[in-house]
Amino acid sequence: MTRDTTRDMIRDPYDGPSLKRLFNPQSIAIVGVSSRETSFGARFVANLYAFTGRLYLINPKRAELYGRPCYPSLADLPEAPDCVVIATDLKTVEPIFEDCVAVGAGGAVVIASGFAETGDAETAAIQTRLAARAAETGVRLNGPNTIGFVHYESRAAATFLSDLRFERCWEQPREARRIGFISQSGALGLAFSQAAQRGVYFSAVLTCGNSADVNLADCISYLTCDPDTAVISCLLEGMPHPRQIETAVRNATAAGKPVLLYKMAKGQEGARAAASHTGNLAGSQDAYRTMVERAGGIYVDSYEELHELSAFFAKVGPPVADGTVVIATSGGAAIMAADAAEVSGVPLPQPNAEVAATLAARIPEFGSARNPCDVTAQVINDMESLEVCIRAVMSQPEYNSVIVPHVLAYETSLPRIALMNEIAGQSGKPIIVPWLTAWLEGPGALEIEEARHLVLTRSMDVCFKAIALWTDWHARRDRPQGGGRVSDPAAAALVAPKLVGPARTLTEREAKEALAAYGVPVVGEEVARTAEEARAIAERLAMPLVVKIDSPDLPHKTEVGGIALDLRTPDAVAQAFARMMETVAAAAPSARIDGVLLQPMVPRGVEIVVGATVDAAFGPLVVVGLGGVLVELLQDSVAAPAPVTVQEAHDMLRRLRGNAILDGFRDLPEVDVPALAAVIARVSEFAADHRGHVAELDVNPLICRGADILAVDALIVTHDPAAAEAGPTMVEPA
């Protein structure tokens, strides 16, 4: 095999402490400060008015600006600054960064735009040189094209955006500022931070811009080591080497910090014609989800959910159970809760006998003492009754939380909010308050957000989705890791010579032989080149048989009449041979025909497609879906960066929309899912081992009947050697 040299270019995320001088500086120098108050440099000075460290202004033409002394250059400062804000235009950035290197600065923030994002080769080259110098010298570079960052404990509002009222956040107790937010988009990053105006507080907001050096994965690494950050929330557009995120998320999860990530740009980029079904099924968006989740992170479906879920995780500790209970003052809200619980799969255990008796004694006959519990509007006038009901359900061990929908916003609800916060704090279980009134900022909203033990959600659906993600995150984190390679390591050397050479499509027979070396179970076959030879082979094989055209030029045999099924006599086999040769020759006159394959007719079972393709960013992706001739019509598939473990393959199968078919459906037997997952892991190891040669791989269908799993067709398309040498870049999972 040729060496995949591009893999050596991918680095691990920077360790958190190496970014401390940049993102939690004790000293900041601003280069580019002028007397024009609307300039970027002046805006930085204004925002850093409360910075607890030392602030230096660089301007060789002025002795003083904004009541602070100016220094001619970085070299004239009394110390090496931790962070240098370069608030100048593109053309001056490079020499100023060299000054940062010369004085031993910890890092630099480059706000100038017009670099690689423009597509201009000359300015892109400047960005490339800056990145290379940052890597060489260890002076970390944030940007270019970044808005900057905010570190709230040190009050370092190192950004040029104005009127954001940073003090609303940094004036809060340190323990209230638990969310660290990272965004490639500077505007959306700082927009997210405005949640502080409604009672959601941050430890830091970091924006990456072009990420020439410091990227989103590095920022996760920094916040993992930040003692003020409990939850890491990320807004991602895309990365050239996304598997850096996998390493960073896995490290954060191990440190007990949930990482929530929402990725924009969900559309399929660069749609292409693919020889295999897998090439059309694989999507990078799905690969991001699988990668983040298998590393222990939480993949979020929208920007709005990222807001709410981040605030949720910032307040809750480990769940003590899987179920929850609803205490509603509205029958309609109770019904909404039951619907949302069913959709999210959150259990609503019924009250035990002792709790049920307490509820029944307090709830009017026209209410409901079940779960969801309708205590009716009478509790508005009887605070003690509501308190008794909530304390009663809090005592039941099957409940991890209590949901109390807030239907109307009014001033008189404030004492009830304070009481619920007190009860939740005493019980160690959160009370979750779905805010159902359309008065979004009405009385009580801020009080709930600021209450340490209450969680506000803006819908019932998000409320239950949050609970499901919460229990799932802790279950995945506590699940034993491991699951090493399942195929024989020696198989790689055995198969590699068969894949070397000009780009080509292997015949089905060749593809199955290669996969069989990895322990993938494949259907047996014999080759016939004439009708009489086919008849002779059929006479000694058990019926029924399948006849398939044997051609490297016809990956989809059905489309050209290249498959005949359920043949029960030697004469039928010979006749099928003759018809097939005629039909295929008419449909594909230029195709090379090597004969036909005679295979046993495999009994009906669940059909699964397993394959791999090469993504420009991720490298090899393994794809699993419901297979057969409807594979691309159904589009029910899951992709993951290869290789995957057996457990990860199992998780992929359970993410299929039609996964219920694996448990037995009508006359189809239940599938041995662990056995199927092991086959998927073997295919993924094949794809990872031969990333430099295999462009596409397709096993379709994989017929599953209990533990009997058999690949009845396979396709492998190899790379052109030159393309393989400059192929995709990837990193191994940590």
N, C-alpha and C positions, 0 to 999 in steps of 0.2 A: 504493500500500500504506500502511496505517496503521503508525505507528512502534510497535515493541514496547518500550514505555517501561520495562517491568519489568527488561529486560536491563541497564539502566543502574544498577540497584540492587546488582548483584553485583560485589563487589570481588575483586581478586586476593588470594591468600594473603599475609599479612604477610611481609616479608622477615625472614630469620633474625636478623640483628643487632638488630632492633627488639625482639626478645623475650629478648635476653640478660639484661637486668637482672631480668626476671621469673623465668626458669628457671635462670640461673646467677648468682645474686645474690652480691654482696660484703657486703651488709647486709640483714638481715631484721628487720622489726618485727612483733610479734604484738599485735593489739588484741583484748582479751577474755580476758586472763590473770587467773585468780582463784586463791584459796588452796585451792580444791577440787581435789585432785590428779587426780580422774577427769574434770574438765572438759576440753573440747576444747582450750582454750588451754593448759592445763597439759600435755596430751599432746604438743602441738607443742613445748613447751619441752623435754620429756624426750627427744623424738626428735632435737632439734637440739643435743644435748649436745656433739657432735664437730664442729659446723659451723665451718669454717675462717674464716668472715667474722665480722662484728659483729652480735650479736643484741641487740635492744631489746625490752623488755616495756612495754606500755602499760596502766596501771591508775591512774586519778586518786585512788584511795583508799588506795593502799599505796605506801610508800617502797621496799620491797624484797620480792621473792618468789623463792624457789628459789635464793637466794644471788646474785641479780642485782638491780641497781637498777631501779626502775619510773619511768616518765615519765608525766606527766598526760595528754599528748596527742601526736599525731604532730608538731604544731607545736613541741613542746618538745625534740625530738630534736636532737642536734648535727649531723645531716646528713639529707638527703633519702634515705630508705631505698630500696634497689632493689626490694625485694619487701615488701608488707604482707599479712600473714595476718589476715583478718577472721574471727575465731572467735566471732562474736556471732550473735544471732538475726536473723531476717528483717527485722524492723521497724527495726533500727538500721543495716542494711547501707548504705542509700542515703546518709545523712549521713556515714558513715565513709568511703565511697568519695569523697565530695566533699572530705573532708580529705586523702585521698591525692592528689587532683588539686591541691589548694591547695599542698601541700608539694613537689610535683614528684616523686612516687614513680614508680618504673619500672613497677610493676604491682601487682595485688592478687589474692589468692586468697580466694574467697568460698566457705565450706563450707556455709553455711546452705542448707537445702532448703525446699520449699514454694512454689517460684516457678512457672514456666510448666509444670513437669511435673505439677502437680496439676490443671490445666485451669481453675483459678480465674482469672477475668478480672482481678481487682484485683491479685493477686500477679504475674500474667503481665505486667501493665502496669509493675510495678516493674522486672522483668527487662528489659523493652523500654527503659525509661528508662536503666537502667544501661548497656545495650549502646550506646545512642545517645551517652551521655557518654564512654564509652571510645573510641568512634570519633571523637568530636569533639576530645577532649583528647590522645589518644595514650597515655593511661595504660591499659595492657593489663589485661584482666580475665580471670582463670581461674576458670570456674564460671559461676553458682553451682551448688550441689549437687555439689561436687567433693571428693574425698578429699585432693587436693593433688598433690605431685610429689616426686621424689627426684633430686638431681643428685649423682652419686657422687664426682666429683673434689673438689668443695668440701664434700662430706659434708653437703649440705643436704637432710636428710630432712624436708621440709616437709609432713608428713602427720600425722593424728591416730591412725592405726592403730598399735597397740602390738605389741611382741614379734616384730618381723620380722627381727631380726638383720641390720641393714643393714651392719654392720661386716664381715660375711662377704664382701661384694662390694667395699667400698671399701678393704679391706686388700690386695686383689690388685694386681698390677702394672697400671699404666695401660693397657698394650697388651693386657691380657687383657679389659678392659671395653669391648667393641666394639658391643654391641647397645643401640640406643635404642628403648624401647618406649612406644607411645602407646595409650591406651584411653579410650573414653568412659565405660566402667564403672570406677569407682574400685576396687571390691573385686576385680574380675578383673585389673585392672592390677597391683595390689600382689601378688595371688596369683601372677601370672606372674613377678614379680620373685623369688619364693621359689625359682626355679630356681637361684639362687645357692647354695643349700644342696647342690646336686648338681653344682656346678662350671660353671654357665653364668652369665657375669657381664655386667653392664650399665653403660652410660655414664650413662643417665638413664631414669627411668620417669615419664611425664607422663600425667596424667588430665585429662579435659576437662569432665566433668559435663554441665551443660546447654548449654555452649558459647555463651553469650550473646555473647561477643566472640571470644576465642581458641578456635578449633576444631581438629579433627584435621588439616586441611590446613595450618593455621598451624604446628602442632607438627612436621609433616613438614618444613616450610620451615626451622624453627629447627634441627632435627637435621641437615639437609642442610649447614648451616654450622658445625655443632659438630665440632671437630677430633677429639674422642674417639670419635665415633660412626662405625662402618663399615657397619652394617646397621640399617635402620629397619623396625620391626615394628609393625603396627597392628591393633587390635581395634575394629571399627566396628559401631555399631548402625544408624545412618542419619544423613543430613544433608539439610537443606532445599535446599541448593545443592551437590549432590555434584560438579559439574564443577570446583569449586575443587580437589578432590583430584587431578584430572587434571593441572592446572598444576603442583601441588606434586610429584607423582610424576615428571613429565617433568623438572623441574629437578633432582631428586635423582638420577635416572638419568644425566643429563648430567654430574653431579658424580661419578659412579662409585659411587653408593651404592644397592644394591638395596633396594626397598621391598616388603615382604611384607604383604599385607592380607587379613584374614579378616573377612567381614561376617556378622553374625548377622541374625536376622529375615528368613529366606529365603522365607517364604510369600508368595504373591501377595496383596497388599493391595488392598482396594477393588475386588474383581472387579465388572465392569460388563458390561452388554450392549453389544456393539459391532456396528456395521453391517458392518465389514470383518473378514476373517480376521485381519488384522494386529493389530487391537485386542485380540483374544483371545490372540494368540501372544506379544505383547510383555511382557517381565517386567523389573522394575527390577533384580532380582538379576543377570540376565544382562547388563543394561546396565552394572552396576558392574564385572563381570568384564571385559567388552570394553574399557571405558574405562580401567581400571587397566592392562590388558595392553598396549593400544596406546600408553599413555604410557610404557611400559617397565617397569612394575611386575610383581609376581608375586602372582597371586590364589590364595589358599590355601583349601582346602575344609573345614577343621575347626580348632577351637581347639587340639586336641592336635598337629596337624601344624604349626601356627604355632610352637609350642614347638620342635619338632625342626628344622624348616627354618630358623628364625632362628639356632639354634646352628650348623647346617651352614654357612650363608652367612657367619657370623662368622669361620669358620676357613679357608675355601678362597679361593685367589686365582683368576686367570683360568685356565680349562682349556686344556691344550696340545693336546687332541685330543677327539674325541667318544666314544671307546670306553673301556671299563674292563675289568678282569680280576679274577677271583675266585680267591683262594687259600684253600681251605677244609680244615679238618681233619676234616670230616664229609661223607660222601657225600650224606646227606640235605640238609645245608645247601647243598651245591653245586647240587642239583636245585631247591631253593627259589629260589636265586639265578637260575638259568636261567629259571624261570617268571616271576619278578618283572621280569627284564630284558626279556622279550618283551612283557609287559603295558605297560611304560613306554616301550618303543621305544629302549632303550639298547643300542648295539652291544656285542657281546662278541667282538672280533676274536681269531682264534686266534694263538697264539705264533708268531713267525717261527722260521726254522730254527735260529738260534743259541740263542734262548731255549728253544725246545722241547728241544734237546739238553741244555741245563743242567738243565731240569726232569726229563727222563727219567733223567738220571744220579743224581738225588737221591730220586725218588719210587719207592716199591715197585711191583712189577708189578700188585698188586691196587688201586693207586691210579689216577689219571688225570692225564696231563700236558697235557690239553687245557684250554680255557677254557669253563666253570668248571673249575678245577684242584683235584683232590682229593689233597692231599699225605698224607692219612691221619693217624691219631692218633700214628703213630710219631714225628712231629716234636716231640711233647711231650717226648720224651727226647733229642731231637737239635736243640738250638736253632740250631746252625750250619746244619743242613739248611734250616730255615725261613728263616733269614737269606739264604742263597744263593738260594732260590726267589724271595723277595720282591725282592731286589736285581736279579735277572735280569729279572723282568717290569717292574720300574720303568724299566729301560733301554729298553724298547720304545716307540718314539714314538707308536704308535697308542693308547696307554693314558693317560688323564688322571688315573687314580687306581687304587688297589688296594683291593679289598674283602676283608677278613679276618673272616668271621663268628666271633663269640664265643659258643660253644655252652654252655659250663659256666663257672660262677663259682667260682674257687678262688684261694687265696693264692699258689700257685706260678705263677700266670699273670702276676704283676706284673713280673718281669724281662722277659718277652716283650713286655709293653706298652711298657716303657721302650725296648726295642730297636726296636720298630716306630716309635715317635715319632722316634727318632734317624735311622732310615733315611728316613722321610718328610721330615724336615727337610732332609736332605742332598740328596734327589732333587728337591725342590720340588713334589712331587705328594702329595696327602693320602692317608692310609690310612683307609678308612671301615670302621667296626666295627659291623655289625648285632648288637645285644645279644639273643640268642635264648633265653637262660635266663630262666625265670620268676622268678628271684630278682633283682628289678629293681634293688635297691641292693646287690647282692652285691659281693664283692671284685673290684676292677678297674674298676667303673663310674665311680667318682669320679676314678680315675687317668686313665681314657681321656678323660673330659670336660675335665679340667684340662690334658691334654697338648696343646700348641699345634698339633701337626700331625696329630692323630688326631681323627676325628669319630665320635661314637656316635649311632646311630639305634636306635629301640626296635622296629623291625620291618624285615624284608627289603623289604617293599613301599615303605616310606618311604625306605629307602636308595636304591633305584633311581629313585623319583620325584624325590628331591632331585638326583640326578645329571642327570636329564632337564631339570629346571628350571634347574639351574646352567648347562648348556651352552646351553640355549635363551635364557636371559637375556643371556648374553654375545653370542650370535649376533644377537639382536634389537638389542642396543645397538650392535653394530658395523655393522648393516645401514644403508645410506644412507637418510636420511630425505628427506622431500619428497613430491612428488606433489601438485600444486596442483589447482585447479578444472579440471574437464573439460568442463563445459557452458558455453555462451555466456553471459557475464554479462548481456547485454542481454535474455536470455529472461525474467528476473524482471519487468521492466517490461512486457513483452509479455503475460505471462500474468496479472499481478495484477488487471487490470480484470475478468477472467472469474470471479474468486473473490470479489469484493466484493459485499456485499449480505446479505440474510437467510440464515440457516443453511439449507443445502439439500444434496441429493445430486445431483452432476452425472450426466448420462447417460454411458454408456460412451463414446459418440462425443465428448462434450465433454471427458471425462477424458483420453482418448487424444490429442486435439488439444493439450491443455495439456502433457502429458508429451512429445509429439513436439517441442515447442518447445525442450525441454532435450536433444534428441538421442536420446531413448529410441525405439528402433525399434518401430513399432506396425503391426499388420495393417491393410490398407486395407479400405474398406467403402463401401457405398452404402445409402441409406435408401429403403425402399418403404412406402407407406401403404395400398396395396390389393393384393389377390392378383394382379390383372392387371399392376399396376406391378412387382410382384416377378417375375412371369414375364418381362416385357419386359427387365428388368435382367439376369435370368439368361441370356437368349438371347444377350447380347453379352459375358458373362463366361466365363472358363475354368472348367470343372467339375473336381472337385466343389466344392460350396459349403456354407456354414454359414448358417443363419438364426437370428437372436437377437431376442428381444423388445427394443424400444427404449423404456425407461421409467425415469425417475428414482426411482420408488418401489419398484423390484424389484432390489435390489443382487445378490441371489443367484438368478439366472435358472433354474438347474437345478431348484430347489425348487418352482417353479410351472409347470414344463413350458415354459420360455421359451427352449429351445435345441433345434435340430434339426441333426444332423450328417450329413456325407457324402451330400449331395443331388446327384444326377448328371444330372438333366434339368430343364428349365424347368417341366414339369408337376409334378414332385416338389416343386419350390420353391413353386409356387402352392398345392399341396395342404398343404404344411407351414405356409404362412402361415395358411390357413383353420383348420387344426386348432389352431395355436398361439393364435390369437385367442380361440377358444372355450375352450380349456383354461385360459389365463391369466385370462380373465374370470371363470371359475368359481372359480379358486383365489384371485384377488385382485380382487374386484369393484370396489373403490374406487381401484385403481391407475390412474394416468394413463398411457395408452398413446400413444406418438408414432409407432408403426409398427414395422417390423422393420429390422434391419441385415443386409445380405447381404455375407458375407466369404468369401474363398477358404479352403478347407480346408487348414490348415497341416499338413505331414507330422509324423508322430509323432516326439517327441524327449524329452529330459529336461525335466520340468516344475518350474519354480522359482517360488516366490512372493516378491515383493519389495514392501515397503510401508513405511508410516510411520504412527506414531500420536503422540499428545502425552502425555507423562508429567508429572505435577504437579511433580516435582523436576528431571528432566533436560531438559524441553522436548521437542522432536521427537526421536523414536527411529526409526531405520531398522531394519527387520526383514527377515531373509532366511531362507527355509526351503524344504524340499521341497514343491512345490506340487501343484496339481490338486485333485480333489474330496476327497482324503484328508488335506488339509493340517492340519486341526484334530485329526484322529484320530492322525496320526503325531506331532504336536507336536515336530517336529525343526526347530528354528529358532534363530537367533542374533540378538540385538538389540545396537544400538550407538547412542550419541548422534550425531545428525546435525549436520553432514555428515561423511562418511567419504571418505578418499582411495581411489584404486584399490588400493593395497597393503593398506589396512585392509579393504576389501571382499573382497579375495583371502583374507585371514586369516579373515574371517568364514565364507566358504565352506568352508574347510578344517576349521573347527570343527564343521560339521554331522556328526552321527553317520553319516548316509548319504552322506558326501562321496565315497565310492568310485564312486558312480554317475556322477560327473562325468568319470571316467577311461575310460568306456565300459563298458557292462554288457549282456551277451547281444547283442541286435540293436540296441541303442541306440548311436549314435556318441559318441566322446569329445567333450566340451565344451571349447570354447576359453575356459578359465577367465579369462585376462586380459581378453578381450572381455566376458565376463559381469560381471566385477568392475567394468569401466568403466560398464556400464549401471546397476549398483547404485549407484555413486558419483553418477551423474546423478540418479537418483531421490532420493538423500539430499540432494543440493543443492537439488532442488525443495522437499523438506520443510523444509529449513533456511531457504530464502529466504522461504517463505510460512507461517512458523510462526504468524503472527498470524491466519491465515485457514483453514488446513487442519487439520481435527481428525483425519481418518483418510484414508489413501491405500492402495490395494490394487492391485497388478498381479499377477493370478493367472488363468491361468498365463503365465509367460514361457517359451516353448518354445525349447529350445536344441538345435541340431544343428550340432556343430562351431562355426564362427564365425557361423553363421546363428542369430541370437537375435531373437525376435519376441514382443512383447506382444500377446496375442490378446484380452485383456479387462482392463479397468481400472475402478477406482472411486475417486472423491474425494468426501469429505464435508467441507463447509466449516463454520467456526465461526459462531456468532452473533456479530455485531460487538461487542456489550457483553462477551461472554465472552472474546473475543480481546483486548480492551483490558486485562483483568485476568488474562490468561493466564499460562502457565508461565514460570518464570524460568530463565535458562540463561546460560552463558558460552561464548564461542567457544573452541575448542581453541587452546592457545598455539602 
